[in-house]
Amino acid sequence: MKRIAIVVLITLFMVSCKSKAIAVAASNAPTTEAGYMTSKKIIENHYNNKNQFSTLYIKSNARYADNKQTQNVTAEIKIKKDEQILVSIRFLGITMAKALITPKSVNYYEKINGSYFEGDFSSLSQWLGTDLDYSKIQNMLLGEAIDDLTKGKYLESLLEQTYRLDDTSNTNTKKSFFLDADKFLVKKQEITQTAEERMIKVSYADNIVYKEVTLPTSVQINTFQKKGNTEINLDYNTVTFNEELSFPYSVPNGYKRIIIK
């Protein structure tokens, strides 16, 4: 439980619609065969997708698996766009862990070991060995490209109705983004750190078009490193938009603070 709390809540952090918004299933109609397109145009089309909401509530089933264990929990995710994210992990209805993320801070606690963390993204990024910030976590939960694609340089290619963008700016950290050739939504994104021998892959499935934004119904996160592999599957069960949400967070008394050096 401690490991799933840390991995789901911190590393990356996700259908029935109870929303007042209207959900439109993605069309199964045949699509026109995609042709060559520059990376600039692919990125422009990706960001033309709607992303117009103030708050988002997601209730999901979460499955965690590594080389030693498998655990199933529920994850409640609340997002106030560009301001804060609250993630609550529950097992049999009991809150086992919480994380509150803002653009300036990362806070979480987990019940099993009675521990908590308070810090910023710089110390957390150093600990995890990869750069993190608020936008990257929010983008991943929304099924968007983790990085701001407008700020990078990419080599484009096309294979089986999927555009691939390979970041060419860093030799050690390799980033690849796979977008469908119809709506230019992210199907998969991969980050590989060659020297450290580790890789993270995030895959999305079955997008639903809402009035406010298009969201995946499921997310699969795989991490590969020398000490072992992990897999997290998140399935959205309930999605609501633009409702008044509360973000209660307080560390229970007696918990021990984790210091990352």
C-alpha positions in Angstrom: 0.0 0.0 0.0 2.8 2.4 0.7 4.4 1.8 -2.7 1.2 2.3 -4.6 0.5 5.4 -2.6 3.9 6.9 -3.5 3.9 5.8 -7.2 0.3 6.8 -8.0 0.2 10.0 -5.9 3.6 11.3 -6.6 5.4 9.8 -9.6 2.7 10.3 -12.2 -0.4 10.0 -10.7 -6.6 7.9 -14.2 -17.3 5.1 -18.0 -19.9 6.1 -16.9 -20.7 9.8 -16.8 -22.5 11.3 -13.9 -21.6 14.7 -15.3 -24.0 17.4 -16.2 -21.8 17.6 -19.4 -22.7 15.8 -22.5 -20.4 12.9 -23.4 -20.0 11.9 -27.0 -18.4 8.5 -27.9 -15.6 8.6 -30.4 -16.8 7.8 -33.9 -16.1 4.4 -35.3 -16.5 5.7 -38.9 -13.7 5.0 -41.2 -11.1 7.8 -41.3 -9.2 9.2 -44.2 -5.8 7.8 -44.7 -3.3 10.1 -43.0 -0.6 11.8 -45.0 2.7 13.4 -44.2 2.5 16.3 -41.8 5.2 18.4 -40.2 5.8 18.2 -36.5 4.8 21.9 -36.2 1.4 21.1 -37.7 0.9 17.9 -35.7 1.6 19.8 -32.5 -0.7 22.7 -33.5 -3.6 20.2 -34.2 -3.0 18.5 -30.8 -3.4 21.8 -29.0 -6.6 22.6 -31.0 -8.4 20.0 -28.9 -10.7 21.5 -26.3 -9.5 22.0 -22.8 -12.1 24.2 -21.3 -13.0 23.4 -17.7 -12.5 24.9 -14.2 -12.8 21.8 -12.1 -12.7 18.1 -12.7 -13.7 15.2 -10.5 -12.6 11.6 -11.4 -13.3 8.4 -9.5 -11.3 5.5 -10.8 -10.4 1.9 -10.1 -6.6 1.5 -9.7 -4.5 -1.6 -10.1 -0.9 -1.7 -9.0 1.5 -4.6 -9.8 5.2 -5.1 -9.4 7.5 -8.1 -9.3 6.3 -9.0 -5.8 2.6 -7.9 -5.4 -0.6 -6.8 -6.9 -3.1 -4.4 -5.2 -6.5 -3.0 -6.2 -7.7 0.2 -4.7 -9.9 3.2 -5.7 -8.5 6.6 -6.5 -10.4 9.8 -6.2 -8.9 12.7 -8.2 -9.9 16.3 -7.9 -8.4 19.0 -10.2 -8.8 22.7 -10.0 -7.3 23.5 -13.3 -3.7 24.9 -13.1 -4.1 25.4 -9.3 -4.3 22.2 -7.4 -4.8 18.4 -7.5 -6.0 16.3 -4.7 -5.6 12.5 -5.0 -7.1 10.2 -2.4 -6.3 6.4 -2.3 -8.9 4.2 -0.6 -9.0 0.5 0.2 -12.4 -0.9 1.2 -13.7 2.6 1.7 -10.9 3.6 4.1 -8.5 6.5 3.1 -5.0 5.0 3.0 -3.2 7.9 1.4 -3.6 11.4 0.1 -1.6 13.8 -2.0 -2.1 17.6 -2.5 -0.2 19.0 -5.4 0.1 22.7 -6.4 2.4 24.5 -8.8 4.8 25.2 -5.9 4.4 22.2 -3.5 4.0 18.5 -3.2 2.4 17.0 -0.1 1.3 13.5 0.7 0.8 11.1 3.6 0.3 7.4 3.8 -1.4 5.5 6.6 0.4 2.2 6.8 3.7 3.5 7.9 2.4 6.7 9.3 4.6 8.9 7.2 4.3 12.1 5.2 6.2 14.3 2.8 6.2 18.1 2.4 8.4 19.7 -0.2 8.6 21.1 -3.7 9.2 19.6 -7.1 13.0 20.1 -7.1 13.7 17.7 -4.2 11.1 15.2 -5.5 12.6 15.3 -9.0 16.0 14.7 -7.7 14.8 11.7 -5.7 12.9 10.2 -8.6 15.6 11.0 -11.1 13.3 12.8 -13.6 12.0 16.3 -13.8 8.5 16.8 -12.6 6.3 19.8 -12.3 2.6 20.5 -11.7 1.8 20.9 -15.4 3.3 17.5 -16.3 1.2 15.7 -13.7 -2.0 17.5 -14.7 -1.3 16.8 -18.4 -0.8 13.1 -17.8 -4.1 12.9 -15.9 -5.9 14.6 -18.8 -4.4 12.4 -21.5 -2.3 15.3 -22.9 1.4 15.4 -23.8 3.4 15.5 -20.6 5.7 18.2 -22.0 4.8 21.5 -23.7 5.4 20.3 -27.3 5.6 23.9 -28.6 8.9 24.4 -26.8 10.7 21.4 -28.2 12.3 20.2 -31.4 10.9 16.9 -32.8 11.5 14.5 -35.7 8.1 13.4 -37.1 7.1 10.1 -38.7 3.9 8.3 -39.6 3.0 4.6 -39.1 -0.4 3.0 -39.2 -2.5 6.1 -38.7 -0.3 7.3 -35.8 2.1 10.2 -35.8 5.2 9.9 -33.8 7.2 12.8 -32.5 10.8 12.1 -31.2 12.4 14.8 -29.1 15.8 15.6 -30.6 17.1 18.0 -27.9 18.6 15.6 -25.3 20.8 12.6 -26.0 20.4 10.9 -22.6 16.7 11.5 -22.0 14.7 10.3 -25.0 11.1 11.3 -25.3 8.6 10.0 -27.8 4.9 11.0 -28.3 2.4 9.0 -30.3 -0.7 10.8 -31.5 -3.6 9.4 -33.5 -3.9 10.8 -37.0 -7.6 11.6 -36.7 -8.0 13.8 -33.6 -4.3 14.2 -32.7 -4.9 12.8 -29.2 -2.1 11.2 -27.3 -2.2 7.4 -27.6 1.2 6.8 -25.9 4.2 8.7 -24.5 7.5 7.3 -23.5 10.5 8.7 -21.6 13.8 6.8 -21.6 16.9 7.6 -19.6 19.6 5.7 -21.2 22.4 6.1 -18.7 20.1 5.2 -15.8 18.6 2.3 -17.6 15.0 3.3 -16.9 11.9 4.0 -18.9 8.4 5.1 -18.3 5.5 4.5 -20.7 2.0 5.9 -20.4 -0.7 4.5 -22.7 -4.3 5.7 -23.1 -7.4 4.0 -24.5 -11.0 4.7 -25.5 -11.2 8.5 -25.5 -14.6 10.1 -24.8 -15.4 13.6 -26.1 -17.0 15.8 -23.5 -18.2 19.3 -24.1 -15.3 20.6 -22.0 -12.4 18.3 -22.9 -11.7 14.9 -24.4 -10.5 12.4 -21.8 -9.3 8.8 -21.9 -11.3 6.2 -20.1 -8.2 4.3 -19.0 -4.5 4.9 -18.5 -1.7 2.4 -18.2 1.6 3.4 -16.6 4.6 1.1 -16.9 8.0 1.8 -15.4 11.0 -0.2 -16.2 14.3 0.0 -14.2 17.1 -2.2 -12.9 15.5 -2.6 -9.5 12.2 -3.9 -11.1 9.2 -3.1 -13.1 5.9 -1.6 -12.0 2.5 -1.3 -13.7 -0.4 1.0 -12.8 -3.8 0.7 -14.5 -6.3 3.5 -13.9 -9.9 3.2 -15.1 -12.2 6.2 -15.0 -15.6 5.2 -13.5 -17.1 8.7 -12.8 -16.3 12.0 -14.3 -17.9 15.4 -13.5 -16.9 18.9 -14.6 -17.2 22.5 -13.2 -18.7 21.6 -9.9 -17.8 23.2 -6.6 -15.1 21.0 -5.1 -13.4 21.0 -1.7 -9.7 20.0 -1.3 -9.4 19.0 2.3 -5.9 17.9 3.3 -4.2 17.6 6.7 -1.6 15.2 8.0 -2.9 13.1 11.0 -1.2 13.7 14.3 1.9 11.5 15.1 3.0 10.9 11.5 6.7 10.9 10.8 8.0 13.3 8.1 10.1 11.9 5.2 13.2 13.9 4.4 14.5 13.6 0.9 18.2 14.4 0.6 
